Amino acid sequence: MDTLSQAESMGFLNERPQGIYTKIKLTSYTNGLGECVYTKLNTADIRRKKNKKENENDDIEHEETSEDTHIEYLPSIEDIDFERDNKERSLRRARSTVRKKIIEGELDHLLTLTYKENMCDEKKGWADFQKFIRKLRKTYPNVKWVCVMEKQKRGAVHFHLAVHGFFQASTLRGIWLDVVYEGNIDIVRKKHNQSLVGLAGYLSKYLSKQKDNLERFGKMFRSSQNIKITELHFYLPVDVWLDSRISRLFLMLHERILTRWDSGNMGAFHSKFIASY
């Protein structure tokens, strides 16, 4: 019996139910590491946020046609909180994606690509980065990478990459300079006692540092297409925060649970393989 069939026989659902429910996300990596994140949600909250977003769009349209064009409509405290919540969720999703890509790709080297001048154009920065990757793939066709763009306080753009394996510094520097003419590359290998999870956290911190700079964190990072994350999503229709079914489902895929935590509305646990990182 496969995992989907086992989950169904245990009462897990493939579609989101109504009311209060628990969402379960299982991630299995090719190197053996497994993790599970479970979150308590309520469809009423989701519906209310969706309606609020639609009402915001209606308000914007009304403001554009209003005769009081000299009035600046300031956001309410509730609007500010809603925007802050959206940014926090976007940040969590972005950090989670970066972390999972680094673990799955076993990315163990960090690169920093910089410009000599104070280059502040994000669009040009990503265009230069894409040229760099195209040239890099001619020499290393199977390169795996995750990249986070950072904007410093003065607005200067540079890139932080995690890559898999060893690369000649002179080759990388030559490719980057071929694109930008003047710039530099710094290379740091993962420390002997540093975990991939720790390295992922190091790269993710650049997302947290600039969460107010961009509306969507999806604009701040990219990755190669040859890093595929295997995830299974399930739902339980009742408040099963202490229900053993979640851990039993996880243990069908992994030998045992090494670490576990919960914060009231969220929780997670990891397999034994995390100890080797």
N, C-alpha and C positions, 0 to 999 in steps of 0.2 A: 504494500500500500504506500503511495507516495505521500509527500507532506501535505498537499492540498486535500487529499482524501482523508488523511488522519485528522487534519484540523476540522474538516466538516463533521466528521464523526464525533468530535469532542464538543461540538456546539458553536464553533467559530463561524462567522459569516464573512462572505466575500464583498458584500455591499453594506454601506453605512446604514444603521438602523435609526429610528426616530428616538427622541428623548435623550436621556443620559446613557452614554456608552463608553467603552474603552477601545481605543485604536491601538493596534499592535503592529509594530514594524520589525521584521526579522531580517537581519543582514548577515550573509555568510560570505567570507572572503576565501579566495583560492588558496591562501596560505594557512587556512585552518582556523583563523580567528572568527568568532561569532559574537554577535551582539543583538540585543533585543531592547527596543524602547517602547514603552506603553504609556499612553496619555489619556486622561479622563476628559471627555468632551461632552457638549450638550448641543443638540441641533437647534435649540431655541436661540442660543448665543450666536451660532453661525448665521442663522436667518436674520437676527437683529443687526449684525454687522453688515450683512449683504444689503439689507434695506437702507441702512444708514449711508452706505456708499452710493446707492442709487439716489437717495435724497440729496446728497452732497452735489452730485452731478446736476440735479434739477435746480439747486440753489445757484450754482455757477451760471447756468443758462439764464436764470432770472436776473442775476446781477448784471449780465451783459446787456440786457434790454431795459434795465432800470434807468429812470431819468436822473436819479441821484448819483451821477457818475463821479462827483467830487468826493463821495463818501468812501472811505476804506473800510471794508467789512473785515473785522478782526475775528480770528477763530475763537470759539468758546473754550473753556477749560476742558470740556468733554471732547471737543474736536482735537485739542492738543494731545490729550491722553490717548485717543484713538490712533492718531498718527504715530505717537511714541510706541504704542503696542505693535503697530504694523512694522515699524523699523526693527523692533526687538525680535519679532518673529522672522523677518527677513534675514536678520543677522544670524539667528540660530540656524536657519536653513542653510545659509551660505557656509557657516563654519562647519556644519555637519557634512555638507557635500565635499568641502575641501579635505576634511579629515578622512572621510571614507575613500576618496580618490587616492590619497597618499598611502593609506594602508593597503588598498587593493593593488596599486601599482608598485608597492614596495619602493617608494621614492626615497632615496637615502642621501642625496646631495642637494645643497641649496645654492642657487645662483642669484646674483643681484645684477640687473642690467641698468646702467645709468647713462645719462647724457652729460656732456661737458657743460653745456649751457643750461639756463633755466627754462627748460621746455615744458610748457603748461597745457598744451593742446592734447586732450585725452584722445580725440579721434585720430590725430596724427600718431600719437603714441601707440595705439592698438594697430594702426596700419604698419608702423615700423616693426612692431613685434611679430605680426603675421609674416612679414618679409623675412625676418630672422628665422622663424620656424620653418618656412619653406626651404630656405637655404640649409638649415640644420638637417632637415630630413634627407637632403641629397647625400649627406655624409653618414648620417645615422638614421636610416629609414624607419626603424622600429622604436624610436625614442618615445619614452613615456614622460609626461610632464603635467604639472598643475601650476598655473601662474596667477598671482594676485597683483593688481596694480595698486601702487601707493601714491597718494598726492601729499606732499609735505605741506607745512603751514604756508610756505611761500608760494605754493601752487605747483612746484616742480613735480613732474611725473617720472617714476621709475618702476621697475618690475622686480618682483621676487618670485623665483621659480623653485619648485622641487622637482628633481629629475631622478630617473632610475639609472644607476651605474656610473662608471667613471668616464669622464670626457677630458681630452687634452685641453688645458686652459688656453693654450695658444690658438687652437682651432676655434674654440668658442669665441674668443676675443676677436679673432680675425673676421668671423662671420658677422658679429655685431657691428664692428667698425666698418665693414663693407656696406652696412645699411645706414648707419647714422654718421659715419665719417669720424666723429670725435665722441668718445664715451669710454666706458670701462665695464668689465665684468669681474665680480668677486665670486669665488667658489669656496664653499665650506662643506666638508664631508660630515655625515652624521657621526657624532661621538660614539665611542665604543659602548658606553653604558646608556646611551640615549635611545629611547624607544621611538618607533615610528609614530606612535600616538603623541609623544612629546614633540617630535619634529613637526607634526601636523598642527599642534597647538602653537608652535612658534610662528608658522606661516599664517595661521588664522588670526593671530593678534593684529596683523596689519589690517584686517577687516574691521576689528573692533575699534582701532585707533581712529578710523575715519567714517564712523557710522552716520555722521551728520553731513558728510560731503556730498553723497549721492543718494538719490531717491530709492534706487533698487540695488541691492548688493549683487544681483546677477550681472551687473555691468562691470563689476570690479574684479572678477576672476574668470578664468577659462582653463580648459584642460584638453589634452589630446583625446582623440576618439577611441584609442585602443585601451582605455581603462574602463571596464564595464563593471558596474556594481550590481550584485544579485540581491534583490529585496523581495520579500513577501509581505503583503499587507492583509491584516485580518481585523475583524471587529467582534466585540462581545456586547450584547444588547443591554446588559445590566451593569450596575456598579460592582465590578469584580476585582476591586483593588487588591484584595488579599486572596483572590481565587488562585488555586494551584494549577489551573489549566494552562496558564501562560507559561509558567516554568516547565511544566510537563511537555508542552509543545516544543519549547526550546531544547530540552534535553533529548528529544528525538533526533535532533541534528548535531548536538554536541555532548561530549562525555559528561561534563559537569559545569556548574556555575561557580566561578571563582569570586567575582565581585558583584555586589548588588547595592542599589541605592534607590530612594524615592523621596520626593519633595512635596508630597501632598497631592499634586495634580499630575505629576510625571514620575516615571521610574525607569530603571534600566538594569540589565545585568549582562555580564560578559563571560565567555568561555575561558577555560584554563589557558588557552594559547596566548592570551594577553600577557602572561608572565614572561614570555620569551622576547618581548619587544623592549 
